[in-house]
């Protein structure tokens, strides 16, 4: 997350939306790479709620960006 903040700052594109998307991608990658093979601990099952909430916010960001791109008369 710190690397994404630094990279976005150096590129001059630091926004809350971009930081959230990069953090969500990083979280999903780390969650998948650290998943156990045989047994799933109970605390990992609660990650589904956090992942679902993150994907819901991501969907809202995508919809908002699409609405901004579309011409005003389309919707």
C-alpha positions in Angstrom: 0.0 0.0 0.0 2.9 2.3 0.8 4.5 1.5 -2.6 1.2 2.3 -4.4 0.9 5.7 -2.6 4.5 6.5 -3.5 4.0 5.4 -7.1 0.8 7.3 -7.5 2.3 10.4 -5.9 5.3 10.3 -8.2 3.0 9.9 -11.2 0.8 12.8 -10.0 -2.3 10.6 -10.1 -3.0 10.1 -6.4 -6.7 9.9 -5.8 -8.7 8.0 -3.2 -10.3 5.9 -5.9 -7.1 4.7 -7.4 -5.5 4.1 -4.0 -8.6 2.0 -3.0 -8.5 0.0 -6.2 -4.8 -0.8 -5.9 -5.2 -1.7 -2.2 -8.1 -4.0 -3.0 -6.0 -5.7 -5.7 -3.1 -6.1 -3.3 -5.4 -7.4 -0.6 -6.9 -10.0 -3.0 -3.5 -11.1 -4.1 -2.2 -11.5 -0.6 -5.3 -13.3 0.5 -5.0 -15.8 -2.4 -1.3 -16.4 -2.0 -1.6 -17.0 1.8 -4.6 -19.3 1.6 -4.0 -22.7 3.3 -4.4 -25.9 1.3 -6.0 -28.4 3.7 -7.7 -26.5 6.5 -9.4 -23.1 6.5 -9.2 -21.3 9.8 -12.4 -19.7 11.0 -11.0 -16.2 10.9 -10.3 -16.6 7.1 -14.0 -17.3 6.4 -14.8 -13.8 7.7 -12.6 -12.4 5.0 -15.4 -13.2 2.5 -17.4 -10.3 4.0 -14.5 -7.9 3.7 -13.8 -9.0 0.1 -17.5 -8.7 -0.8 -17.6 -5.1 0.7 -14.5 -4.2 -1.2 -15.9 -5.5 -4.5 -19.2 -3.6 -3.9 -17.3 -0.4 -3.4 -15.2 -1.2 -6.5 -18.4 -1.7 -8.5 -19.7 1.7 -7.3 -16.5 3.3 -8.4 -16.7 1.7 -11.9 -20.3 2.7 -12.3 -19.5 6.3 -11.3 -16.6 6.5 -13.7 -18.8 5.1 -16.6 -21.5 7.7 -15.9 -18.8 10.4 -15.9 -17.5 9.3 -19.3 -20.9 8.9 -21.0 -22.4 12.0 -22.7 -25.0 13.9 -20.7 -27.9 12.9 -22.9 -27.4 9.1 -22.8 -28.7 8.5 -19.3 
